[in-house]
Amino acid sequence: MQITGMQWGHKLLDLVEFPRSDVRGAEISVDEIKEMLAKHGQVFIKPVFKGGVGKKGKSGLIGRVDNVHDALAEKKRLYFAEHRDGNAVYKADGVTFEGGVPADYEVYFSISDNTEFRTPAMTITHHGGVDIEELPAEKLAVVPIDPLTGLKAFHVSNALVKLGAPQAIISPLVQNLPKLWDLYNNYGMLMLELNPIRMSTAGGRLTPVACDFKCSFDQDDPAWKRLHLPSHLFASDDSDFEQEINQLRTYQGQSDVYVINDKGNITAFTFGGGANAMVTELLGEDATISSDFGGNPPYEKMHDISRITLKYWLEQSNVLFIIGGKANNTDIFETFRAMGDGIKWYFQNYGPRPIFVIVGRGGPNLVRGMAYLRDTLDQLGLPYRFFGHDSAMSEVINYVRAVNKWMDNGGKEEIKKKLGIK
């Protein structure tokens, strides 16, 4: 659940009165564009994408103009622009007009959960405006924050002094950056990033002005609901499948999905970020979706997920793949019972399908869960193979790929005959 860009970012920054650039939506009139140009000298036109989409500047998807004619041309070019990130393609739906902020200094600032310190941490540098990964460690300050006391002025001051930041920018940043802790802490955020913060000289004194915004929310923390953000904001696409799954985010546990290849033939239910990353990378274009259904989902939610996913993808799939690491707190029996019932529901409503089911999982009630799923698949006449937590996940994925090839080379026809499918 992410927000990128200033369309919604400026509204969140206004909650804590943090200075930000002049932001207008696509509905801006020609006269208002002229006023922005007269006031700021130049205007940036940026496409609006749902969800978290970065690297727009490097992809040439930001327009900088100093006249109305170019502004309208850039609006036309970027309004429905497409942005490719790996296998995923995102389509814009609108643009923002953002006033330029002349400045000699750019600052990077973020607050995020830090696995090293086991606490939120501030990352700051006065070498902002670039990808943070490109900077050497000596140009960054990473400061742990006590959640009980929050981000204080001395955290910011000490970090900037240690980095050797220009004295002129320290005081304005010390006065304003602690406001962002209230935004991060009060609304259930996992990460908040401003890059760049440009140190504007307008008004005769340096003022930090946020020119780009990014944040992500903890969907299991209800505090984000105080913002009353529209649910469609967090959908990475407008496909019917993703919209149905996204509605399940109101329940405990995760339900994150996006379509990788709508012509794929391996549908994977993955549990956990590590499993998701490995499956997505190794299956590539053969996979229909990328998913993460971890977080100990209850039976009702997992059954809904199964029915929705199977409804959209089972007919074209060769392999139904259920994979995850060794869970600590997920009841595998409840998960597998829900998924087995989901497969039965599909066969009852849509008829039998020639698929091969492969499972790799570990965790509480694993044997009981596998027994339930085995009995279900035996009743339906489907072939299957189960792997325990002691099997290497990469080898299980290689087995899936081999079975997928076998299905394409006659295996599917064999299963059809067994199921009596003409």
C-alpha positions as CSV (number, residue, x, y, z in Angstrom):
1,M,0.0,0.0,0.0
2,Q,2.0,2.9,-1.3
3,I,1.6,6.5,-2.4
4,T,4.1,8.2,-4.7
5,G,4.0,11.7,-6.0
6,M,2.6,15.0,-4.9
7,Q,-1.0,14.6,-6.0
8,W,-1.8,13.0,-2.6
9,G,1.5,13.7,-1.0
10,H,0.8,17.4,-0.7
11,K,-2.4,16.8,1.1
12,L,-0.6,14.6,3.7
13,L,2.2,17.2,4.1
14,D,-0.4,19.9,4.8
15,L,-1.7,17.8,7.8
16,V,1.6,18.6,9.6
17,E,2.1,22.0,7.9
18,F,5.3,21.0,6.2
19,P,6.3,23.4,3.3
20,R,5.8,21.8,-0.1
21,S,5.8,22.8,-3.8
22,D,2.8,24.4,-5.5
23,V,0.7,21.4,-6.8
24,R,-2.2,21.5,-9.2
25,G,-4.2,18.7,-10.8
26,A,-5.0,18.0,-14.4
27,E,-8.1,20.1,-14.3
28,I,-6.0,23.3,-14.1
29,S,-7.0,25.9,-16.7
30,V,-4.8,27.7,-19.2
31,D,-5.0,30.9,-17.2
32,E,-3.9,29.1,-14.1
33,I,-1.0,27.6,-15.9
34,K,0.1,31.1,-17.0
35,E,-0.2,32.2,-13.3
36,M,2.0,29.3,-12.2
37,L,4.6,30.1,-14.8
38,A,4.6,33.8,-13.9
39,K,5.0,32.9,-10.2
40,H,7.6,30.1,-10.4
41,G,9.3,30.6,-13.8
42,Q,9.0,26.9,-14.7
43,V,6.5,24.1,-14.1
44,F,7.0,20.4,-13.9
45,I,4.4,18.1,-15.4
46,K,4.4,14.6,-13.9
47,P,2.1,11.5,-14.7
48,V,0.0,10.1,-11.9
49,F,0.3,6.3,-11.3
50,K,-1.6,4.3,-8.8
51,G,0.4,2.5,-6.2
52,G,4.2,2.8,-5.8
53,V,5.9,3.6,-9.1
54,G,9.3,5.1,-9.2
55,K,12.1,6.0,-11.6
56,K,9.8,8.2,-13.7
57,G,12.5,10.8,-14.2
58,K,15.0,8.3,-15.6
59,S,12.4,7.0,-18.0
60,G,11.7,10.5,-19.4
61,L,8.3,10.8,-17.8
62,I,8.7,14.2,-16.3
63,G,8.2,17.3,-18.4
64,R,9.8,20.7,-17.5
65,V,8.3,23.7,-19.3
66,D,8.4,27.5,-19.2
67,N,5.5,28.3,-21.5
68,V,1.9,27.4,-21.9
69,H,2.3,25.7,-25.3
70,D,4.8,23.2,-24.1
71,A,2.8,22.7,-20.9
72,L,-0.2,21.5,-22.9
73,A,1.9,19.4,-25.1
74,E,3.5,17.6,-22.1
75,K,0.1,17.2,-20.5
76,K,-1.1,15.4,-23.7
77,R,2.1,13.2,-23.8
78,L,2.0,12.1,-20.1
79,Y,-1.7,11.9,-19.3
80,F,-1.9,8.2,-20.3
81,A,1.8,7.4,-20.4
82,E,3.1,3.9,-19.8
83,H,5.9,3.0,-17.5
84,R,7.7,-0.4,-17.6
85,D,9.3,-1.7,-14.5
86,G,10.7,-5.2,-15.1
87,N,7.8,-7.4,-16.3
88,A,5.2,-5.0,-15.0
89,V,3.7,-2.2,-17.1
90,Y,1.9,0.7,-15.4
91,K,-0.4,3.2,-17.1
92,A,-0.8,6.7,-15.9
93,D,-4.3,8.3,-15.3
94,G,-3.7,12.0,-15.2
95,V,-1.0,14.4,-14.4
96,T,0.1,17.0,-11.9
97,F,1.5,20.5,-12.5
98,E,4.1,21.4,-9.9
99,G,5.8,24.8,-9.5
100,G,9.6,24.9,-9.8
101,V,11.5,25.7,-6.6
102,P,14.9,27.3,-7.3
103,A,17.5,26.2,-4.8
104,D,21.2,25.7,-4.3
105,Y,20.8,22.7,-1.9
106,E,18.8,19.5,-2.1
107,V,18.1,17.2,0.9
108,Y,17.1,13.6,1.1
109,F,15.1,12.6,4.1
110,S,13.3,9.4,5.1
111,I,11.9,7.6,8.1
112,S,11.5,3.8,7.9
113,D,11.5,0.6,9.9
114,N,15.2,-0.4,10.3
115,T,16.0,-4.1,10.7
116,E,19.5,-3.3,12.0
117,F,18.3,-1.2,14.9
118,R,14.9,-2.9,15.3
119,T,13.3,0.5,15.5
120,P,12.3,3.3,13.1
121,A,15.3,5.2,11.8
122,M,15.9,8.6,10.1
123,T,18.1,8.7,7.0
124,I,19.3,12.1,5.9
125,T,21.8,13.7,3.6
126,H,22.3,17.1,2.1
127,H,23.3,15.4,-1.2
128,G,19.7,14.7,-2.2
129,G,17.9,14.7,-5.5
130,V,19.5,11.4,-6.6
131,D,18.9,7.7,-5.9
132,I,20.0,7.1,-2.3
133,E,21.6,3.8,-3.4
134,E,24.1,5.8,-5.5
135,L,25.6,7.7,-2.5
136,P,28.6,6.3,-0.5
137,A,27.9,5.5,3.2
138,E,30.0,8.5,4.4
139,K,27.5,10.9,2.8
140,L,24.5,9.4,4.6
141,A,23.4,9.6,8.3
142,V,21.2,6.8,9.6
143,V,19.9,7.6,13.1
144,P,17.7,5.2,15.2
145,I,14.6,6.8,16.7
146,D,13.0,5.8,20.0
147,P,9.3,5.2,19.2
148,L,8.3,6.5,22.6
149,T,9.9,9.9,22.2
150,G,9.9,10.3,18.4
151,L,12.1,12.4,16.1
152,K,13.6,15.4,17.9
153,A,15.4,18.5,16.7
154,F,18.7,17.3,18.1
155,H,18.6,14.1,16.0
156,V,18.5,16.3,12.8
157,S,21.0,18.8,14.1
158,N,23.6,16.2,15.2
159,A,23.2,14.2,12.0
160,L,23.7,17.2,9.7
161,V,26.7,18.5,11.7
162,K,28.3,15.1,11.5
163,L,27.8,15.1,7.7
164,G,29.4,18.5,7.4
165,A,26.3,20.1,6.0
166,P,26.3,23.8,5.2
167,Q,25.5,25.8,8.3
168,A,22.8,27.8,6.5
169,I,20.6,24.8,5.9
170,I,20.8,23.2,9.4
171,S,18.5,25.6,11.3
172,P,15.6,25.5,8.8
173,L,15.7,21.7,8.6
174,V,15.9,21.4,12.4
175,Q,12.7,23.5,12.7
176,N,10.7,21.6,10.1
177,L,11.8,17.9,9.8
178,P,10.5,16.8,13.2
179,K,7.0,17.6,12.0
180,L,7.3,14.5,9.7
181,W,7.4,12.2,12.7
182,D,3.8,13.1,13.5
183,L,2.8,12.1,9.9
184,Y,4.8,8.9,10.0
185,N,3.7,7.8,13.5
186,N,0.1,8.9,13.6
187,Y,-1.2,7.3,10.4
188,G,0.3,3.8,10.4
189,M,3.2,4.4,8.0
190,L,6.0,1.9,7.4
191,M,8.1,4.4,5.4
192,L,8.0,8.1,4.6
193,E,10.5,9.6,2.1
194,L,11.0,13.1,0.7
195,N,13.5,13.4,-2.2
196,P,14.3,16.1,-2.9
197,I,13.6,18.7,-0.3
198,R,14.8,21.8,-2.0
199,M,16.1,24.6,0.2
200,S,14.2,27.5,-1.3
201,T,15.4,31.1,-1.0
202,A,12.0,32.6,-1.7
203,G,11.0,35.1,1.0
204,G,14.6,36.0,1.8
205,R,15.5,33.0,4.0
206,L,16.1,29.4,3.4
207,T,13.0,27.2,3.7
208,P,12.8,23.4,3.1
209,V,10.2,22.7,0.4
210,A,9.2,19.1,-0.4
211,C,9.2,18.5,-4.1
212,D,8.5,14.8,-4.2
213,F,6.8,12.4,-1.8
214,K,6.6,8.7,-1.2
215,C,5.1,6.6,1.7
216,S,3.9,3.1,2.4
217,F,1.4,2.0,5.0
218,D,1.1,-0.9,7.3
219,Q,-2.3,-2.4,6.1
220,D,-2.7,-4.2,9.4
221,D,-2.5,-0.9,11.4
222,P,-6.0,0.8,11.2
223,A,-4.4,4.2,11.8
224,W,-4.1,4.8,8.0
225,K,-7.9,4.8,7.7
226,R,-8.0,8.2,9.5
227,L,-6.8,9.7,6.2
228,H,-10.0,8.6,4.4
229,L,-8.0,7.8,1.3
230,P,-10.0,6.2,-1.6
231,S,-9.5,2.5,-1.9
232,H,-8.7,2.6,-5.6
233,L,-5.6,4.6,-4.8
234,F,-3.7,1.5,-3.8
235,A,-4.6,-0.6,-6.8
236,S,-1.6,-1.1,-9.1
237,D,-3.9,-1.8,-12.0
238,D,-7.5,-1.7,-13.0
239,S,-7.9,-5.4,-13.8
240,D,-11.0,-7.0,-12.4
241,F,-8.9,-9.6,-10.6
242,E,-6.7,-7.2,-8.8
243,Q,-9.7,-5.1,-7.8
244,E,-11.5,-8.1,-6.3
245,I,-8.4,-9.2,-4.3
246,N,-7.6,-5.7,-3.1
247,Q,-11.0,-5.5,-1.4
248,L,-9.9,-8.3,0.9
249,R,-7.3,-6.0,2.5
250,T,-9.9,-5.0,5.1
251,Y,-9.3,-8.4,6.7
252,Q,-6.4,-9.5,8.9
253,G,-3.4,-10.7,6.9
254,Q,-2.0,-9.8,3.4
255,S,-3.6,-10.0,0.0
256,D,-1.1,-8.3,-2.3
257,V,-1.3,-9.3,-6.0
258,Y,-0.5,-8.0,-9.5
259,V,-0.7,-9.6,-12.9
260,I,2.6,-10.6,-14.4
261,N,1.5,-12.3,-17.6
262,D,-2.2,-12.7,-18.5
263,K,-1.1,-15.5,-21.0
264,G,0.9,-17.4,-18.3
265,N,0.2,-21.0,-17.4
266,I,1.5,-21.3,-13.8
267,T,-0.6,-19.8,-11.1
268,A,1.3,-19.5,-7.8
269,F,-0.1,-18.8,-4.3
270,T,2.9,-17.5,-2.5
271,F,3.2,-16.9,1.2
272,G,5.9,-14.4,2.4
273,G,8.0,-11.8,0.7
274,G,11.0,-14.1,0.2
275,A,8.9,-16.8,-1.5
276,N,7.3,-14.1,-3.7
277,A,10.6,-12.7,-4.8
278,M,12.1,-16.1,-5.7
279,V,9.0,-17.4,-7.4
280,T,8.5,-14.2,-9.5
281,E,12.1,-14.2,-10.6
282,L,12.5,-17.9,-11.4
283,L,9.1,-18.5,-13.1
284,G,9.3,-15.3,-15.2
285,E,6.8,-15.1,-18.0
286,D,5.3,-18.5,-17.2
287,A,3.7,-17.1,-14.1
288,T,0.2,-15.5,-14.3
289,I,0.4,-13.5,-11.1
290,S,2.8,-12.3,-8.4
291,S,1.2,-12.7,-4.9
292,D,1.8,-12.6,-1.2
293,F,-0.9,-14.2,0.9
294,G,1.0,-14.5,4.2
295,G,0.1,-13.1,7.6
296,N,-1.9,-16.0,9.0
297,P,-5.1,-15.3,6.9
298,P,-8.3,-16.8,8.5
299,Y,-10.2,-19.5,6.7
300,E,-12.9,-17.1,5.3
301,K,-10.3,-14.8,3.7
302,M,-8.2,-17.6,2.3
303,H,-11.3,-19.2,0.8
304,D,-12.3,-16.0,-0.8
305,I,-8.7,-15.5,-2.2
306,S,-8.8,-19.1,-3.6
307,R,-12.1,-18.7,-5.3
308,I,-11.3,-15.4,-6.9
309,T,-7.8,-16.5,-8.1
310,L,-9.0,-19.8,-9.5
311,K,-12.0,-18.1,-11.2
312,Y,-9.7,-15.9,-13.2
313,W,-6.6,-18.1,-13.8
314,L,-7.3,-21.9,-13.4
315,E,-8.7,-22.5,-16.8
316,Q,-5.5,-21.4,-18.6
317,S,-3.1,-22.9,-16.1
318,N,-1.1,-26.1,-16.3
319,V,0.2,-25.9,-12.7
320,L,-1.4,-24.7,-9.5
321,F,1.6,-23.9,-7.2
322,I,1.3,-23.3,-3.5
323,I,4.6,-22.2,-2.0
324,G,6.0,-20.6,1.2
325,G,8.7,-20.9,3.8
326,K,8.4,-22.5,7.2
327,A,5.7,-20.4,8.9
328,N,6.0,-19.4,12.6
329,N,2.4,-18.4,13.3
330,T,0.3,-19.3,10.2
331,D,-2.1,-22.2,10.7
332,I,-1.3,-24.4,7.7
333,F,-4.3,-26.6,8.2
334,E,-6.7,-23.6,8.0
335,T,-4.9,-22.3,4.9
336,F,-4.9,-25.6,3.1
337,R,-8.4,-26.4,4.1
338,A,-9.6,-23.1,2.6
339,M,-7.6,-23.7,-0.6
340,G,-8.8,-27.3,-1.0
341,D,-12.4,-26.1,-0.5
342,G,-11.7,-23.4,-3.1
343,I,-10.6,-26.0,-5.7
344,K,-13.7,-28.1,-4.9
345,W,-15.9,-24.9,-5.3
346,Y,-14.3,-24.3,-8.7
347,F,-14.9,-27.8,-10.0
348,Q,-18.5,-27.8,-8.8
349,N,-19.2,-24.4,-10.5
350,Y,-17.0,-24.6,-13.7
351,G,-16.3,-28.3,-14.1
352,P,-13.1,-30.2,-13.9
353,R,-9.8,-28.8,-15.3
354,P,-6.6,-30.7,-16.2
355,I,-4.1,-29.2,-13.7
356,F,-1.1,-30.5,-11.7
357,V,-1.0,-29.3,-8.0
358,I,2.5,-28.7,-6.4
359,V,2.9,-27.7,-2.8
360,G,5.9,-26.6,-0.8
361,R,5.3,-25.4,2.8
362,G,6.2,-25.7,6.4
363,G,4.7,-24.6,9.7
364,P,2.1,-25.4,12.4
365,N,-0.4,-28.2,11.5
366,L,1.5,-28.9,8.3
367,V,0.8,-32.7,8.2
368,R,-2.9,-32.2,9.0
369,G,-3.2,-29.5,6.3
370,M,-1.4,-31.6,3.7
371,A,-3.6,-34.6,4.6
372,Y,-6.8,-32.5,4.0
373,L,-5.4,-31.2,0.7
374,R,-4.3,-34.7,-0.4
375,D,-7.8,-36.1,0.3
376,T,-9.4,-33.3,-1.7
377,L,-7.2,-33.7,-4.7
378,D,-7.6,-37.5,-4.6
379,Q,-11.4,-37.0,-4.7
380,L,-11.1,-34.7,-7.7
381,G,-8.7,-37.0,-9.5
382,L,-5.9,-34.5,-9.8
383,P,-2.2,-35.3,-9.8
384,Y,-0.1,-33.6,-7.1
385,R,3.3,-33.5,-5.4
386,F,4.0,-32.2,-1.9
387,F,7.3,-30.9,-0.5
388,G,8.1,-30.2,3.2
389,H,10.0,-27.3,4.7
390,D,13.3,-29.2,4.4
391,S,13.1,-29.0,0.6
392,A,15.1,-26.2,-1.1
393,M,12.6,-23.7,-2.5
394,S,14.6,-23.2,-5.7
395,E,14.6,-26.9,-6.4
396,V,10.8,-27.0,-5.9
397,I,10.4,-24.2,-8.4
398,N,12.6,-26.1,-10.9
399,Y,10.3,-29.1,-10.4
400,V,7.3,-26.8,-11.2
401,R,9.0,-25.7,-14.4
402,A,9.7,-29.3,-15.4
403,V,6.1,-30.3,-14.8
404,N,4.9,-27.3,-16.8
405,K,6.9,-28.5,-19.8
406,W,5.5,-32.0,-19.3
407,M,2.0,-30.6,-19.3
408,D,2.6,-28.9,-22.6
409,N,4.1,-32.0,-24.1
410,G,1.2,-34.4,-23.5
411,G,0.7,-34.4,-19.8
412,K,-2.4,-32.2,-20.0
413,E,-4.0,-34.7,-22.4
414,E,-3.3,-37.6,-20.0
415,I,-5.0,-35.8,-17.2
416,K,-8.0,-34.9,-19.4
417,K,-8.5,-38.6,-20.2
418,K,-8.3,-39.5,-16.5
419,L,-10.9,-36.8,-15.7
420,G,-13.1,-37.7,-18.6
421,I,-12.8,-34.3,-20.2
422,K,-13.4,-34.3,-24.0
